[in-house]
Amino acid sequence: MQTTDITKHIELLDSVLGIAARQSDKARRLPSALRIAEKLEPVGGKEIPVYPSSYAGASDRDPTQYDLNGIEEGPEMTVRLKKGTRTIRTVARAAYCVIDSYQSQANRMEEAFVDERFNALIPQIQVDVPVPGMQKGKGIARRFIEVSKIAHRVADFRIRLTEERGEITQWLREFSNGNALPLVSNMPGSVLFGFWNSRDKELPIKHARLLMSRIDATDVVPFQRNTVYSGMYSNEEIIEVLNIPKPKSEDRKLSAVGFTNAPGGGLGGVLVKGEIFRTSIYSFTDTARLFCTNKENMIDLEKTNAVRRYMFCLGIIAEAYQREFMDYNLRSGCDLVGIGDVKYDMRGGNESYEGIIDLCKNIDAVRLLASDSMERLGIRSDRRTLTLTVRSMKDEFTSTKEADVF
């Protein structure tokens, strides 16, 4: 992309995100967000059930469940649980089902910046984490985890308890005081995908995602799955072959070790009668709340605009990552494919800004714009390691009431 193209795209983004454009008397005429919508379908066709995200019940007495809304109840049925059985009211149909939540999508999108195609666009920070030794009596081993793979990002205990926690706290303090540059320069994923520093009572910052994405389905019929493992013997046969007494406890079932039949069952996915769709929203209004300040605590116009452009570029790359470079094979039984065209539209405002939509479809141009912003902001993609220590975890553990831990 030529210098003239970069200049043109910078001017375009600044017309929507820049400080001058977002003045109070002008902002109402600007779009609030960019929405990207895509229809999906099971790879095997609409006749095949898909498996949404499942969630544990509130207790051992509650079965695993899907996130369903607008439920039409079905007949009662008895389900097997880890501890006994329970009679529940089944769901005959549901108006809405979450296939992949905001949190899951954020974690999938953030992995774009571990990919070698895009890892030069953010600082490559990893955490050196103590883990149990691989063999008994071997003590503590170490494991390296990329920050882009840590779900809670800068607010995760694996980061806030590292030896560098003083520096990280300063990034958060400056972010809270209106200077986004230190945090963006080190962990831009935390700004893009949001974080909640809920464990730190002195600095409980909650920052909303700039980019939200989720996959949902409408008008679904939940299925139940029934399975059976076919063992070689009946209970009586294996007792006779092994010449052992009959187990007195129900907990000592011979099927547990594969000798006898083991019936099972559980959630069997949902048949989607309506549609499956992925919706992504990149917020211009939240991005316009990011500022950079100088040593005199005054707003730095050039760096503020560059930070906003940088976050937008990272958001567009992250949003497109699954669709353009990976796949929608979300979990076992949930492999999806896109159907039809991806739709982009500006939400709010009174101008279309087609140029921004065209830019979103040109990932190479977006990548170069992100690199340009990094250069203007002095952000480097060098690898850095943070160290989590056993001592800092012990200190945190002992300062927390046991009832709050277990």
C-alpha positions in Angstrom: 0.0 0.0 0.0 1.4 3.4 -1.0 2.0 6.3 1.4 -0.9 8.2 -0.2 -3.3 5.2 0.6 -2.2 5.2 4.2 -2.8 8.9 4.5 -6.2 8.5 2.9 -7.2 5.7 5.3 -5.8 7.7 8.3 -8.0 10.6 7.3 -11.0 8.3 6.9 -10.6 6.7 10.3 -9.9 10.1 12.0 -13.2 11.4 10.5 -15.0 8.8 12.6 -12.8 8.2 15.6 -10.5 11.3 15.9 -10.7 13.9 18.6 -11.8 16.7 16.3 -14.6 14.5 14.8 -15.9 13.4 18.2 -16.5 16.8 19.7 -19.8 17.0 21.5 -21.5 19.1 18.9 -20.5 16.7 16.0 -20.5 13.2 17.6 -24.3 12.7 17.4 -24.0 12.8 13.6 -21.3 10.0 13.6 -22.0 6.3 13.7 -21.9 4.6 17.1 -20.7 1.2 16.0 -19.9 -1.1 13.1 -21.9 -4.2 12.9 -20.7 -7.3 11.0 -23.2 -10.1 10.5 -22.8 -13.5 9.0 -25.1 -16.5 8.6 -23.8 -19.9 9.5 -24.9 -23.5 9.0 -23.8 -26.9 10.3 -21.2 -28.4 8.0 -23.4 -31.4 7.6 -26.5 -29.3 6.6 -29.5 -27.9 8.5 -30.8 -31.4 9.2 -27.8 -32.1 11.5 -28.0 -31.0 15.2 -25.2 -28.8 16.6 -23.8 -28.7 20.1 -23.9 -25.3 21.7 -21.9 -24.3 24.7 -23.1 -26.2 27.8 -23.0 -25.1 31.4 -22.9 -27.0 34.6 -25.9 -26.8 36.9 -25.9 -24.8 40.1 -25.3 -28.0 42.1 -24.7 -31.7 41.7 -28.4 -32.1 41.7 -28.8 -30.0 38.5 -28.0 -31.5 35.1 -25.8 -29.8 32.5 -27.7 -27.4 30.4 -27.7 -25.1 27.4 -28.2 -21.3 27.4 -31.8 -21.3 26.1 -34.4 -18.5 26.2 -38.0 -18.3 25.2 -38.6 -21.9 26.4 -41.6 -24.0 25.5 -41.6 -26.8 28.0 -41.9 -30.5 27.2 -42.7 -33.6 29.3 -40.9 -34.6 32.4 -38.0 -37.1 32.2 -35.5 -38.7 34.6 -31.8 -37.9 34.0 -28.7 -39.6 35.4 -26.4 -37.3 37.4 -23.0 -37.9 39.0 -24.9 -38.4 42.3 -28.2 -40.3 41.6 -30.9 -39.2 39.3 -33.3 -36.2 39.0 -36.6 -35.7 37.3 -36.7 -32.5 35.2 -39.0 -30.8 32.8 -37.6 -31.0 29.3 -37.6 -28.3 26.7 -39.7 -29.0 23.6 -38.5 -25.8 21.8 -36.7 -22.6 22.5 -36.8 -19.3 20.7 -33.2 -18.5 21.3 -30.0 -20.5 22.0 -26.4 -19.2 22.6 -24.1 -21.3 20.4 -20.9 -19.4 21.4 -20.9 -16.6 24.0 -19.2 -13.2 24.1 -16.5 -14.6 26.3 -15.8 -17.7 24.1 -15.7 -15.6 21.0 -13.3 -13.1 22.6 -10.9 -15.9 23.6 -11.0 -17.3 20.0 -10.5 -13.9 18.4 -7.6 -13.0 20.6 -5.6 -16.0 19.4 -5.2 -14.1 16.1 -2.3 -12.3 17.7 -0.5 -15.6 18.5 -0.7 -16.5 14.8 2.5 -15.8 13.0 0.5 -13.8 10.4 -0.4 -11.2 12.9 1.8 -11.6 16.0 4.0 -8.7 15.0 1.0 -6.3 15.6 1.1 -6.6 19.4 3.8 -7.0 22.1 4.4 -10.7 22.6 4.2 -11.1 26.3 4.3 -14.5 28.0 4.0 -15.5 31.6 6.4 -17.9 33.3 4.0 -19.9 35.6 4.9 -22.5 38.3 3.1 -25.9 37.9 3.4 -29.2 39.6 6.3 -31.4 38.5 5.5 -34.0 35.9 6.5 -36.8 38.2 5.9 -37.3 41.9 8.6 -35.8 44.0 10.0 -33.7 41.2 8.9 -30.4 42.8 7.8 -27.4 40.8 8.1 -27.1 37.0 7.6 -24.0 34.8 5.2 -23.4 32.0 5.1 -20.5 29.6 1.6 -19.1 28.7 1.0 -16.4 26.1 -1.0 -13.4 27.5 -3.2 -13.7 24.4 -4.3 -17.1 25.6 -5.2 -15.9 29.1 -9.0 -15.3 29.4 -9.0 -12.5 31.9 -6.0 -10.7 30.3 -4.4 -8.0 32.5 -6.8 -8.8 35.4 -5.8 -12.4 35.6 -4.1 -13.5 38.8 -1.3 -15.0 36.6 -0.4 -11.5 35.6 -1.3 -9.3 38.6 0.8 -11.6 40.9 3.9 -11.6 38.8 7.2 -10.0 39.9 6.3 -7.1 37.5 3.0 -6.4 39.3 4.1 -2.9 40.3 4.7 -1.9 36.7 1.4 -3.5 35.6 -0.5 -1.7 38.4 0.9 1.5 37.1 -0.4 0.8 33.6 -3.9 0.2 35.1 -3.7 3.3 37.3 -2.8 5.5 34.3 -5.6 3.8 32.3 -8.0 4.6 35.1 -6.8 8.2 35.1 -7.4 8.6 31.4 -4.0 7.7 29.8 -4.5 4.5 27.7 -1.0 4.5 26.1 0.9 2.4 28.8 -1.7 -0.4 28.8 -2.2 -0.3 25.0 1.6 -0.3 24.5 1.9 -3.5 26.5 -1.4 -5.4 26.5 -3.6 -4.0 23.8 -5.8 -7.2 23.9 -7.0 -6.1 27.3 -8.3 -2.8 25.9 -9.8 -4.5 22.8 -11.5 -7.4 24.6 -12.2 -5.8 27.9 -11.2 -6.7 31.5 -12.5 -6.4 35.1 -9.9 -6.0 37.7 -12.3 -7.3 40.4 -9.8 -8.9 42.7 -7.9 -5.7 43.3 -9.9 -3.7 45.9 -7.7 -0.6 45.5 -8.0 -0.5 41.7 -11.3 -2.2 40.7 -11.3 -1.1 37.1 -14.0 -2.5 34.8 -13.4 -1.8 31.1 -16.0 -2.8 28.5 -15.0 -4.6 25.3 -14.5 -2.5 22.2 -15.2 -5.6 20.1 -18.1 -8.0 21.0 -18.9 -11.1 19.0 -21.3 -14.0 19.6 -22.9 -16.9 17.8 -26.6 -17.6 18.3 -29.4 -19.7 16.9 -33.2 -19.1 16.7 -36.0 -21.5 17.0 -34.2 -24.6 18.2 -35.3 -28.1 19.3 -33.1 -29.6 22.0 -32.2 -33.2 21.7 -31.2 -35.8 24.4 -28.4 -38.2 23.7 -28.6 -41.9 24.8 -25.5 -44.0 24.7 -24.3 -47.4 25.8 -20.9 -48.9 26.2 -21.1 -52.6 25.4 -19.0 -54.6 27.8 -17.9 -58.2 27.1 -19.6 -59.7 30.2 -22.8 -59.4 32.1 -22.5 -58.6 35.9 -23.0 -62.3 36.7 -20.5 -63.5 34.1 -17.6 -61.3 35.2 -18.2 -62.2 38.8 -18.0 -65.9 37.9 -14.9 -65.5 35.6 -13.0 -63.5 38.2 -14.3 -65.5 41.1 -15.0 -62.4 43.1 -17.9 -61.5 45.5 -20.7 -59.3 44.2 -19.9 -55.6 44.9 -22.0 -54.5 47.9 -21.8 -50.8 47.0 -23.5 -49.1 44.0 -20.4 -46.9 43.7 -18.3 -50.0 42.8 -19.9 -50.7 39.4 -18.1 -53.2 37.2 -19.1 -51.1 34.2 -16.7 -48.4 35.5 -13.7 -50.4 34.4 -15.2 -51.6 31.1 -16.1 -55.1 32.1 -19.9 -54.8 31.7 -22.4 -52.6 29.9 -22.5 -48.9 30.8 -25.6 -47.0 29.7 -25.3 -43.2 29.5 -26.9 -40.1 28.1 -27.1 -36.3 28.3 -27.5 -33.3 26.1 -27.7 -34.2 22.4 -27.3 -30.8 20.8 -30.1 -28.7 19.2 -31.8 -28.9 15.8 -31.9 -25.4 14.4 -35.2 -24.7 12.7 -34.5 -21.0 12.4 -31.0 -19.6 11.7 -27.5 -19.6 13.1 -25.8 -16.2 12.9 -22.6 -14.6 14.2 -22.9 -10.9 15.1 -19.9 -8.7 15.8 -20.1 -5.1 17.0 -17.1 -2.8 17.1 -17.9 0.2 19.2 -16.8 3.6 17.9 -18.2 5.4 21.0 -16.1 3.3 23.4 -13.0 3.7 21.3 -13.6 7.5 21.4 -13.2 7.3 25.2 -9.6 6.4 24.8 -7.1 9.2 25.3 -3.3 9.5 25.6 -1.8 12.2 27.8 1.7 13.7 27.9 4.0 14.4 30.9 2.0 17.6 31.7 -1.2 15.4 31.8 -2.5 17.2 28.7 -4.2 15.3 25.9 -1.8 14.3 23.1 -3.9 14.8 20.0 -1.7 12.8 17.6 -1.1 9.8 19.9 -4.8 9.7 20.9 -5.9 9.5 17.3 -3.2 6.9 16.6 -4.3 4.7 19.6 -7.9 4.8 18.3 -6.8 3.8 14.8 -4.6 1.1 16.3 -7.4 -0.4 18.3 -9.8 -0.3 15.4 -7.3 -2.1 13.1 -6.7 -4.8 15.8 -10.5 -5.2 16.1 -11.1 -5.7 12.4 -8.3 -8.3 12.2 -9.5 -10.2 15.3 -13.1 -10.2 14.0 -12.1 -11.6 10.6 -9.7 -14.2 12.0 -12.0 -17.2 12.3 -13.8 -16.5 9.1 -10.8 -15.6 6.9 -7.9 -17.6 8.3 -9.3 -20.4 10.6 -12.7 -22.0 10.8 -15.9 -22.3 12.9 -15.1 -25.7 14.3 -16.0 -24.6 17.8 -16.2 -27.9 19.6 -17.0 -31.6 19.0 -20.4 -31.7 17.3 -20.3 -27.9 16.4 -18.6 -27.4 13.1 -20.1 -24.5 11.2 -19.6 -22.9 7.8 -20.5 -19.4 6.5 -23.3 -19.1 4.0 -23.9 -16.1 1.9 -22.2 -12.7 2.1 -20.9 -11.1 5.2 -22.9 -7.9 5.9 -21.3 -4.7 7.2 -23.3 -1.7 8.3 -22.8 1.4 10.3 -25.1 1.8 13.3 -26.3 5.3 14.0 -25.3 8.6 12.5 -26.4 10.1 9.3 -23.6 9.2 6.9 -22.8 5.8 5.4 -19.0 5.8 5.5 -18.7 3.2 2.8 -14.9 3.8 2.7 -14.6 2.3 6.2 -16.5 -0.8 5.1 -14.3 -1.1 2.1 -11.2 -0.8 4.4 -12.6 -3.6 6.6 -12.6 -6.0 3.7 -8.9 -5.3 2.9 -7.0 -7.0 5.7 -3.6 -6.2 4.2 -4.4 -2.5 4.3 -5.7 -2.8 7.9 -2.5 -4.6 8.9 -0.3 -1.9 7.4 -2.4 0.8 9.2 -1.9 -1.1 12.5 1.9 -1.1 11.9 1.8 2.6 11.1 0.0 3.3 14.4 2.6 1.2 16.3 5.4 3.2 14.8 3.8 6.5 15.7 3.1 5.3 19.3 6.5 3.6 19.8 4.9 0.1 20.4 7.2 -2.8 19.8 6.3 -6.4 19.3 9.4 -7.7 21.1 8.9 -10.8 23.3 8.9 -10.3 27.0 8.4 -12.7 29.9 6.6 -11.9 33.2 7.4 -14.2 36.1 4.7 -15.6 38.5 6.3 -16.8 41.7 5.2 -19.3 44.3 5.8 -16.7 47.0 3.4 -14.2 45.6 0.7 -16.8 45.2 1.3 -18.0 48.8 1.0 -14.4 50.0 -2.3 -14.0 48.1 -3.6 -17.3 49.4 -2.8 -16.6 53.0 -4.3 -13.1 52.8 -7.6 -14.6 51.6 -10.1 -16.3 53.9 -10.3 -20.0 53.3 -14.0 -19.8 52.8 -13.4 -17.4 49.8 -11.0 -19.9 48.2 -12.7 -23.2 48.5 
